[in-house]
Every structure is written in C-alpha cells, then in structure tokens.
Amino acid sequence: MPDPRPPAAPTPETSAPDPVLPVRPAKPVAPRPVVRPVAVPDEMTGTPCPACGTPNPPDRRFCRRCATPLNSAAKPAPLPWWRTVWPFRRRVRSSSGRAVRLLVILAVVVALCAAGLLLLPAGRALFEDTRDKLSKPRPVTPVDVGASAEVPRHPATNTTDGLNNRYWGAPAPGASVTYTFRKPFRLVDLIITNGASASPEDYARQARALQMDLEVTAQDGTKHHKELTLSDKPGPQTIPTGISDVKTVRLVLRSAVDLTGGRHLALAEVEFFQRG
C-alpha cells in the first residue's frame, strides 16, 4: 500500500507591490566645455610686451601671455623749472634744485616788501579817496575866522554865517582869510560862493577873485598847497580836497576882475565838509 503523501506546505501570501510615487524630473547636465588652446606660432612680429617681451599682434590691447596693457598712457613731460617754483603748492621735480626754488621765493618776498614801501603813500591815498566817495560829507564850522584885511561893514565872518547875500570885502588882491577848527578832521570838499551874492542880479556888484591859493595846515604842522581856479558865475562851486588832519585853512585872493574905482573884492560864502 503506497505511503501517504505528506501534506503540502502552505504557500506564502503574495506581497502587495509598492505604490507608485511622483518624482521630479532631473535637470539635464550640460557637458563642460573643453577649452582648446589657440595655436599661436611663437615666431610672431608685433609690439613687444613691456613686461615679458612677448610679441603681440598690432590689434591686441593686452599681452597674449601676461595680459599687461600694451598701449599704456605716455608719461607727462617733465615740468620746466619755473613751474616748480610758482605756485608754491606745486610739487618740486626731482631734477629742479631746492636752492633755486628758495632763492626765487626769497626774491619775490623782497620785491613785494619793496613795492609795499614805495607804494604805501599812493595806496593809502587811494584808500582814503575811496572812503570819501562812499561816505556822506558833513558840514564842519570853524571856531575862528581871521582876515588880513577887510572893508568896513563886510567882515570875514560873513563867509561862514550861512547867508549868501552877505560877503567878506577885501580891498585888493593878496588879502587872505584864515579858518581855524576846534579839532582835526579830514577835509573832503570845499564849497565857495564867489562874488557879492549868489543872486545873479547882485553877483557882479563888486569885484571877484577868479583864482585863490589854498593853504591847509595839518595837526602835525604839515602844509598842503593848492591853486584854485573859480568860474566867474554866481552860485556855489565845489572843490574836492581830500586832506586829512586839517587844523587851519587859509585862502589868498588872486586874479581880480571888475576891480575898478569904488569897488572891492567880494567873497560871499566858504563851506567846509568832513567825512561822514
């Protein structure tokens, strides 16, 4: 009787397949470029490199071997010696001596000092004249008036009374009137009203002096002289003076006109103005 078959082994259960998941497509990787050296013959004519001496074609701007610029800017030409001396802030060239620079600077300083000493009076006068023109003149009255000669009823004080219809009468040319001031001042302008009056009808009643000598004495005793020429017409006439530290003013009558018998020289008004 045949042997009974052994029982069949149980078959294992079939495993379930893995689930399908989404995946991101990969980026394609480009192959790296292969740099192939350009075959340049060593024997080449052209501009040599200033750094390595390699010849380069004329159209190149940089050396083909060391990349040094081939057309570098040319160096500026050296300055002349006088450009290294002036202006002072300019850097001294190595080829110009410091001794020359020092001597030139010293000569310039000496010349400026000499010019300042020579031109100081002229420069001071120009400065004072400019101040006179920019300021407003103010009248100044003398404290004393004295004349060398005067006719009766026409004293020299009439020239400072502010009235132009009263005058100082002088008997002849050469007579003088002196004005003294309380304190020194800068005489900017002098206004003279000539004749017997500012009125045209009364102007020619007496003789007039068409020239006068102006003598100004400063506080330190210095005297300034000036010849004044007046017009033979009525009314005030302004005379610029520009004299500093004035203490006294003296007027001498000259060049008389219409000085006939029974007449005398007439001077109606004299006004003084100082810097305002």
Number of C-alpha atoms within 10 A of each C-alpha: 3 4 5 6 6 6 6 6 6 6 6 6 6 6 6 6 6 6 6 6 5 6 6 5 6 6 6 6 6 6 6 6 6 6 6 6 6 6 6 8 6 8 7 12 11 12 17 16 20 14 13 12 12 18 18 19 14 11 8 13 14 16 21 16 13 12 12 15 15 18 12 10 7 6 6 6 6 10 12 11 15 12 14 20 21 14 10 11 8 10 11 17 15 9 10 15 12 14 9 14 18 12 12 15 16 12 12 12 12 12 11 12 12 12 11 13 9 11 12 12 11 11 12 11 15 12 11 17 15 11 13 20 11 11 12 12 16 13 14 15 15 17 10 13 19 15 19 12 17 21 14 9 11 17 18 28 18 21 26 21 15 12 13 22 17 24 27 28 29 27 17 18 18 17 17 21 20 18 22 18 16 12 12 16 18 20 25 25 21 18 16 19 25 31 32 28 24 21 14 13 10 13 22 20 16 20 24 31 25 18 18 21 17 17 17 25 20 19 15 10 12 10 13 13 11 12 13 15 14 17 12 14 17 19 19 17 14 13 14 12 16 17 19 19 17 24 21 22 21 19 22 20 23 21 13 19 15 14 17 10 6 7 16 23 28 31 26 30 28 23 19 21 20 21 20 13
